[in-house]
């Protein structure tokens, strides 16, 4: 696994094509409602995420937007999705609680939910073994 903090790592920006496939996933955590949209490269790998919350203009909406921009820049610069999942999965903060997803009924935070959903949709177990989550 490369050391992303190393100054020798040279990230190359790979923008998404102008027209691309995407998936939009609606989710709720307690009373919090949001949509996660994932834009993909032609090979199906995620290259950007967008998070739209039900409370536009709120602090949480701004934080989610900033997170989405940051993750999208990283994905387009070659940082593997698995690295984000490793860092965001099981983060605990409000809103947390019951979800409407049968695969994982509780979320410890919005970041936890998003990481676990992305993992379930885009990461296979052999990739998780490379980051220590097999």
N, CA and C atoms as a LAMMPS dump frame, in Angstrom:
ITEM: TIMESTEP
0
ITEM: NUMBER OF ATOMS
402
ITEM: BOX BOUNDS ff ff ff
-5.0000000000000000e+02 5.0000000000000000e+02
-5.0000000000000000e+02 5.0000000000000000e+02
-5.0000000000000000e+02 5.0000000000000000e+02
ITEM: ATOMS id mol type element x y z
1 1 1 N 0.841 -1.169 0
2 1 2 C 0 0 0
3 1 3 C 0.891 1.239 0
4 2 1 N 0.701 2.161 -0.93
5 2 2 C 1.532 3.36 -0.973
6 2 3 C 1.304 4.251 0.248
7 3 1 N 2.315 4.979 0.616
8 3 2 C 2.221 5.943 1.706
9 3 3 C 1.811 7.28 1.094
10 4 1 N 0.537 7.682 1.299
11 4 2 C 0.022 8.887 0.653
12 4 3 C 0.583 10.168 1.245
13 5 1 N 1.235 10.066 2.392
14 5 2 C 1.835 11.252 2.983
15 5 3 C 3.262 11.47 2.472
16 6 1 N 3.762 10.519 1.715
17 6 2 C 5.131 10.593 1.219
18 6 3 C 5.265 11.659 0.137
19 7 1 N 6.318 12.485 0.209
20 7 2 C 6.502 13.511 -0.83
21 7 3 C 6.851 12.921 -2.19
22 8 1 N 7.239 11.64 -2.248
23 8 2 C 7.583 11.038 -3.528
24 8 3 C 6.354 10.677 -4.352
25 9 1 N 5.185 10.595 -3.708
26 9 2 C 3.968 10.237 -4.426
27 9 3 C 3.578 11.402 -5.326
28 10 1 N 3.38 11.105 -6.588
29 10 2 C 2.964 12.118 -7.544
30 10 3 C 1.568 11.756 -8.035
31 11 1 N 0.584 12.529 -7.632
32 11 2 C -0.779 12.266 -8.028
33 11 3 C -1.054 12.94 -9.365
34 12 1 N -1.757 12.227 -10.233
35 12 2 C -2.092 12.736 -11.553
36 12 3 C -3.6 12.893 -11.636
37 13 1 N -4.046 14.067 -11.99
38 13 2 C -5.476 14.335 -12.08
39 13 3 C -6.052 13.66 -13.319
40 14 1 N -7.087 12.844 -13.109
41 14 2 C -7.786 12.16 -14.203
42 14 3 C -9.25 12.559 -14.153
43 15 1 N -9.615 13.635 -14.863
44 15 2 C -11.007 14.096 -14.795
45 15 3 C -11.963 13.073 -15.407
46 16 1 N -13.19 13.13 -14.958
47 16 2 C -14.228 12.272 -15.51
48 16 3 C -14.615 12.758 -16.905
49 17 1 N -15.136 11.864 -17.75
50 17 2 C -15.616 12.325 -19.055
51 17 3 C -16.79 13.292 -18.888
52 18 1 N -17.028 14.131 -19.873
53 18 2 C -18.124 15.101 -19.79
54 18 3 C -19.481 14.42 -19.617
55 19 1 N -19.678 13.294 -20.296
56 19 2 C -20.883 12.493 -20.106
57 19 3 C -20.474 11.22 -19.398
58 20 1 N -21.162 10.899 -18.287
59 20 2 C -20.788 9.734 -17.488
60 20 3 C -22.016 9.134 -16.837
61 21 1 N -21.883 7.864 -16.517
62 21 2 C -22.943 7.182 -15.787
63 21 3 C -22.851 7.57 -14.319
64 22 1 N -24 7.523 -13.661
65 22 2 C -24.012 7.802 -12.227
66 22 3 C -25.116 6.983 -11.567
67 23 1 N -24.984 6.862 -10.265
68 23 2 C -25.988 6.201 -9.433
69 23 3 C -26.372 7.205 -8.359
70 24 1 N -27.673 7.343 -8.111
71 24 2 C -28.143 8.178 -7.015
72 24 3 C -28.848 7.281 -6.008
73 25 1 N -28.436 7.394 -4.768
74 25 2 C -28.951 6.559 -3.674
75 25 3 C -29.578 7.451 -2.619
76 26 1 N -30.868 7.256 -2.346
77 26 2 C -31.567 7.996 -1.295
78 26 3 C -31.374 7.259 0.027
79 27 1 N -31.106 8.009 1.099
80 27 2 C -30.963 7.369 2.403
81 27 3 C -31.469 8.269 3.522
82 28 1 N -31.811 7.627 4.632
83 28 2 C -32.191 8.349 5.841
84 28 3 C -31.433 7.762 7.018
85 29 1 N -31.075 8.642 7.932
86 29 2 C -30.492 8.249 9.213
87 29 3 C -31.312 8.993 10.253
88 30 1 N -32.159 8.275 10.961
89 30 2 C -33.093 8.94 11.865
90 30 3 C -33.994 9.856 11.057
91 31 1 N -34.015 11.145 11.401
92 31 2 C -34.818 12.129 10.666
93 31 3 C -34.044 12.801 9.536
94 32 1 N -32.752 12.521 9.426
95 32 2 C -31.91 13.129 8.401
96 32 3 C -32.128 12.409 7.078
97 33 1 N -32.414 13.172 6.017
98 33 2 C -32.631 12.602 4.686
99 33 3 C -31.618 13.195 3.719
100 34 1 N -31.088 12.346 2.832
101 34 2 C -30.099 12.828 1.869
102 34 3 C -30.057 11.921 0.641
103 35 1 N -29.401 12.412 -0.384
104 35 2 C -29.133 11.652 -1.597
105 35 3 C -27.634 11.641 -1.821
106 36 1 N -27.11 10.473 -2.157
107 36 2 C -25.703 10.321 -2.508
108 36 3 C -25.65 9.981 -3.993
109 37 1 N -24.991 10.811 -4.788
110 37 2 C -24.822 10.539 -6.216
111 37 3 C -23.355 10.25 -6.466
112 38 1 N -23.096 9.159 -7.177
113 38 2 C -21.735 8.746 -7.502
114 38 3 C -21.585 8.787 -9.022
115 39 1 N -20.689 9.649 -9.514
116 39 2 C -20.357 9.699 -10.932
117 39 3 C -19.209 8.741 -11.204
118 40 1 N -19.288 8.027 -12.326
119 40 2 C -18.327 6.957 -12.58
120 40 3 C -17.562 7.156 -13.886
121 41 1 N -16.334 6.631 -13.86
122 41 2 C -15.543 6.524 -15.084
123 41 3 C -16.184 5.467 -15.99
124 42 1 N -15.724 5.377 -17.225
125 42 2 C -16.271 4.401 -18.168
126 42 3 C -16.117 2.962 -17.689
127 43 1 N -15.112 2.696 -16.836
128 43 2 C -14.908 1.331 -16.329
129 43 3 C -15.77 1.027 -15.099
130 44 1 N -16.601 1.978 -14.669
131 44 2 C -17.495 1.765 -13.532
132 44 3 C -16.931 2.168 -12.191
133 45 1 N -15.676 2.609 -12.16
134 45 2 C -15.092 3.044 -10.886
135 45 3 C -15.574 4.455 -10.555
136 46 1 N -15.829 4.712 -9.263
137 46 2 C -16.285 6.046 -8.882
138 46 3 C -15.201 7.1 -9.08
139 47 1 N -15.629 8.274 -9.549
140 47 2 C -14.698 9.381 -9.746
141 47 3 C -15.152 10.655 -9.075
142 48 1 N -16.394 10.656 -8.598
143 48 2 C -16.895 11.822 -7.872
144 48 3 C -18.093 11.399 -7.038
145 49 1 N -18.308 12.127 -5.96
146 49 2 C -19.533 11.942 -5.185
147 49 3 C -20.158 13.306 -4.951
148 50 1 N -21.464 13.299 -4.823
149 50 2 C -22.221 14.499 -4.471
150 50 3 C -23.21 14.094 -3.384
151 51 1 N -23.347 14.915 -2.37
152 51 2 C -24.261 14.64 -1.272
153 51 3 C -25.245 15.803 -1.198
154 52 1 N -26.514 15.497 -1.4
155 52 2 C -27.566 16.505 -1.337
156 52 3 C -28.416 16.213 -0.116
157 53 1 N -28.487 17.171 0.797
158 53 2 C -29.251 16.961 2.028
159 53 3 C -30.622 17.617 1.92
160 54 1 N -31.533 17.186 2.778
161 54 2 C -32.888 17.736 2.774
162 54 3 C -32.92 19.151 3.347
163 55 1 N -31.883 19.54 4.064
164 55 2 C -31.827 20.868 4.679
165 55 3 C -30.758 21.701 4.003
166 56 1 N -31.029 22.131 2.762
167 56 2 C -30.077 22.941 2.013
168 56 3 C -29.786 24.242 2.766
169 57 1 N -28.519 24.643 2.734
170 57 2 C -28.12 25.868 3.419
171 57 3 C -27.758 25.663 4.88
172 58 1 N -27.939 24.452 5.388
173 58 2 C -27.603 24.188 6.788
174 58 3 C -26.109 23.916 6.922
175 59 1 N -25.637 23.91 8.16
176 59 2 C -24.228 23.591 8.412
177 59 3 C -23.903 22.181 7.92
178 60 1 N -24.813 21.227 8.164
179 60 2 C -24.573 19.853 7.741
180 60 3 C -24.503 19.765 6.22
181 61 1 N -25.339 20.515 5.527
182 61 2 C -25.297 20.543 4.067
183 61 3 C -23.941 21.042 3.576
184 62 1 N -23.447 22.088 4.203
185 62 2 C -22.138 22.638 3.829
186 62 3 C -21.007 21.662 4.098
187 63 1 N -21.052 20.993 5.23
188 63 2 C -20.022 20.002 5.56
189 63 3 C -20.063 18.846 4.565
190 64 1 N -21.28 18.378 4.237
191 64 2 C -21.412 17.277 3.27
192 64 3 C -20.895 17.693 1.896
193 65 1 N -21.195 18.916 1.487
194 65 2 C -20.719 19.414 0.188
195 65 3 C -19.189 19.485 0.17
196 66 1 N -18.598 19.997 1.241
197 66 2 C -17.136 20.084 1.324
198 66 3 C -16.506 18.694 1.301
199 67 1 N -17.092 17.756 2.019
200 67 2 C -16.592 16.377 2.008
201 67 3 C -16.644 15.798 0.602
202 68 1 N -17.763 15.994 -0.086
203 68 2 C -17.925 15.445 -1.438
204 68 3 C -16.875 16.008 -2.392
205 69 1 N -16.618 17.298 -2.31
206 69 2 C -15.594 17.912 -3.164
207 69 3 C -14.229 17.305 -2.86
208 70 1 N -13.904 17.196 -1.588
209 70 2 C -12.606 16.659 -1.185
210 70 3 C -12.422 15.215 -1.655
211 71 1 N -13.43 14.368 -1.436
212 71 2 C -13.339 12.974 -1.869
213 71 3 C -13.237 12.903 -3.387
214 72 1 N -14.006 13.714 -4.097
215 72 2 C -13.972 13.699 -5.569
216 72 3 C -12.599 14.083 -6.101
217 73 1 N -11.991 15.106 -5.53
218 73 2 C -10.637 15.5 -5.946
219 73 3 C -9.671 14.344 -5.709
220 74 1 N -9.773 13.712 -4.558
221 74 2 C -8.903 12.577 -4.247
222 74 3 C -9.091 11.416 -5.196
223 75 1 N -10.348 11.047 -5.471
224 75 2 C -10.608 9.93 -6.391
225 75 3 C -10.043 10.225 -7.777
226 76 1 N -10.2 11.458 -8.239
227 76 2 C -9.698 11.831 -9.562
228 76 3 C -8.181 11.985 -9.581
229 77 1 N -7.58 12.007 -8.402
230 77 2 C -6.116 12.106 -8.308
231 77 3 C -5.47 10.765 -8.004
232 78 1 N -6.257 9.699 -7.985
233 78 2 C -5.703 8.366 -7.831
234 78 3 C -5.757 7.772 -6.436
235 79 1 N -6.34 8.47 -5.481
236 79 2 C -6.469 7.885 -4.153
237 79 3 C -7.585 6.846 -4.21
238 80 1 N -7.309 5.624 -3.794
239 80 2 C -8.312 4.566 -3.904
240 80 3 C -9.518 4.795 -2.995
241 81 1 N -10.678 4.426 -3.482
242 81 2 C -11.899 4.512 -2.694
243 81 3 C -11.747 3.774 -1.37
244 82 1 N -11.05 2.653 -1.383
245 82 2 C -10.853 1.862 -0.173
246 82 3 C -10.195 2.664 0.944
247 83 1 N -9.345 3.592 0.589
248 83 2 C -8.662 4.423 1.591
249 83 3 C -9.663 5.313 2.32
250 84 1 N -10.601 5.885 1.57
251 84 2 C -11.649 6.704 2.185
252 84 3 C -12.54 5.845 3.079
253 85 1 N -12.909 4.676 2.591
254 85 2 C -13.753 3.779 3.379
255 85 3 C -13.071 3.439 4.698
256 86 1 N -11.79 3.13 4.621
257 86 2 C -11.012 2.792 5.823
258 86 3 C -11.065 3.918 6.853
259 87 1 N -11.018 5.163 6.407
260 87 2 C -10.978 6.307 7.32
261 87 3 C -12.362 6.737 7.825
262 88 1 N -13.405 6.602 6.992
263 88 2 C -14.721 7.121 7.348
264 88 3 C -15.639 6.099 8.006
265 89 1 N -15.397 4.826 7.785
266 89 2 C -16.262 3.792 8.321
267 89 3 C -16.188 3.802 9.854
268 90 1 N -17.342 3.761 10.486
269 90 2 C -17.517 3.717 11.944
270 90 3 C -17.217 5.036 12.651
271 91 1 N -17.054 6.154 11.928
272 91 2 C -16.961 7.459 12.601
273 91 3 C -18.28 7.698 13.33
274 92 1 N -18.197 8.262 14.531
275 92 2 C -19.408 8.471 15.338
276 92 3 C -19.655 9.958 15.585
277 93 1 N -20.8 10.441 15.113
278 93 2 C -21.293 11.773 15.442
279 93 3 C -22.727 11.894 14.932
280 94 1 N -23.431 12.885 15.392
281 94 2 C -24.823 13.103 14.989
282 94 3 C -24.871 13.682 13.581
283 95 1 N -25.916 13.373 12.82
284 95 2 C -26.977 12.432 13.14
285 95 3 C -26.498 10.982 13.029
286 96 1 N -27.006 10.157 13.923
287 96 2 C -26.719 8.728 13.916
288 96 3 C -28.008 8.003 14.249
289 97 1 N -28.034 6.703 13.998
290 97 2 C -29.216 5.942 14.378
291 97 3 C -29.706 5.025 13.285
292 98 1 N -31.001 4.742 13.34
293 98 2 C -31.624 3.807 12.409
294 98 3 C -31.608 4.351 10.984
295 99 1 N -31.403 3.433 10.036
296 99 2 C -31.422 3.79 8.618
297 99 3 C -32.572 3.055 7.943
298 100 1 N -32.814 3.396 6.7
299 100 2 C -33.821 2.687 5.918
300 100 3 C -33.184 1.613 5.031
301 101 1 N -31.918 1.298 5.279
302 101 2 C -31.187 0.311 4.479
303 101 3 C -31.197 -1.033 5.195
304 102 1 N -31.736 -2.056 4.541
305 102 2 C -31.833 -3.383 5.173
306 102 3 C -30.461 -4.025 5.385
307 103 1 N -29.462 -3.63 4.604
308 103 2 C -28.121 -4.218 4.722
309 103 3 C -27.409 -3.748 5.992
310 104 1 N -27.609 -2.509 6.38
311 104 2 C -27.048 -2.007 7.634
312 104 3 C -28.083 -1.077 8.249
313 105 1 N -28.73 -1.567 9.289
314 105 2 C -29.876 -0.898 9.897
315 105 3 C -29.501 0.301 10.746
316 106 1 N -28.261 0.374 11.222
317 106 2 C -27.819 1.494 12.052
318 106 3 C -26.588 2.129 11.428
319 107 1 N -26.491 3.444 11.574
320 107 2 C -25.3 4.168 11.123
321 107 3 C -24.776 5.002 12.282
322 108 1 N -23.467 5.001 12.454
323 108 2 C -22.834 5.78 13.517
324 108 3 C -22.701 7.252 13.145
325 109 1 N -22.875 7.584 11.855
326 109 2 C -22.815 8.958 11.357
327 109 3 C -23.121 8.944 9.863
328 110 1 N -23.208 10.119 9.283
329 110 2 C -23.385 10.208 7.827
330 110 3 C -22.164 9.612 7.125
331 111 1 N -20.96 9.925 7.623
332 111 2 C -19.735 9.398 7.008
333 111 3 C -19.712 7.877 7.066
334 112 1 N -20.108 7.317 8.198
335 112 2 C -20.169 5.867 8.353
336 112 3 C -21.123 5.27 7.327
337 113 1 N -22.318 5.846 7.2
338 113 2 C -23.296 5.318 6.246
339 113 3 C -22.757 5.375 4.818
340 114 1 N -22.243 6.522 4.429
341 114 2 C -21.736 6.686 3.062
342 114 3 C -20.6 5.71 2.791
343 115 1 N -19.665 5.588 3.721
344 115 2 C -18.537 4.664 3.53
345 115 3 C -19.018 3.224 3.381
346 116 1 N -19.94 2.825 4.229
347 116 2 C -20.43 1.445 4.166
348 116 3 C -21.236 1.187 2.897
349 117 1 N -22.029 2.184 2.443
350 117 2 C -22.773 2.008 1.2
351 117 3 C -21.816 1.931 0.012
352 118 1 N -20.834 2.833 -0.042
353 118 2 C -19.851 2.793 -1.141
354 118 3 C -19.116 1.463 -1.15
355 119 1 N -18.746 0.982 0.016
356 119 2 C -18.077 -0.308 0.121
357 119 3 C -18.966 -1.426 -0.43
358 120 1 N -20.237 -1.423 -0.054
359 120 2 C -21.144 -2.489 -0.496
360 120 3 C -21.391 -2.437 -2.002
361 121 1 N -21.288 -1.267 -2.596
362 121 2 C -21.594 -1.1 -4.021
363 121 3 C -20.364 -1.195 -4.921
364 122 1 N -19.186 -0.732 -4.445
365 122 2 C -18.042 -0.582 -5.339
366 122 3 C -16.795 -1.368 -4.966
367 123 1 N -16.74 -1.976 -3.784
368 123 2 C -15.503 -2.618 -3.337
369 123 3 C -15.739 -4.1 -3.135
370 124 1 N -14.859 -4.918 -3.717
371 124 2 C -14.969 -6.347 -3.443
372 124 3 C -14.004 -6.714 -2.315
373 125 1 N -14.188 -7.892 -1.743
374 125 2 C -13.417 -8.28 -0.559
375 125 3 C -11.923 -8.383 -0.815
376 126 1 N -11.512 -8.705 -2.039
377 126 2 C -10.074 -8.792 -2.311
378 126 3 C -9.417 -7.414 -2.216
379 127 1 N -10.147 -6.35 -2.598
380 127 2 C -9.606 -4.998 -2.449
381 127 3 C -9.524 -4.592 -0.988
382 128 1 N -10.498 -5.028 -0.177
383 128 2 C -10.469 -4.686 1.245
384 128 3 C -9.289 -5.34 1.94
385 129 1 N -8.921 -6.536 1.499
386 129 2 C -7.778 -7.221 2.114
387 129 3 C -6.507 -6.391 1.969
388 130 1 N -6.42 -5.624 0.874
389 130 2 C -5.219 -4.817 0.637
390 130 3 C -5.106 -3.663 1.635
391 131 1 N -6.21 -3.223 2.214
392 131 2 C -6.149 -2.132 3.191
393 131 3 C -6.41 -2.628 4.601
394 132 1 N -6.413 -3.947 4.789
395 132 2 C -6.501 -4.494 6.131
396 132 3 C -7.894 -4.693 6.678
397 133 1 N -8.887 -4.844 5.819
398 133 2 C -10.257 -5.018 6.281
399 133 3 C -10.882 -6.311 5.81
400 134 1 N -10.127 -7.354 5.605
401 134 2 C -10.721 -8.609 5.121
402 134 3 C -11.448 -9.322 6.234
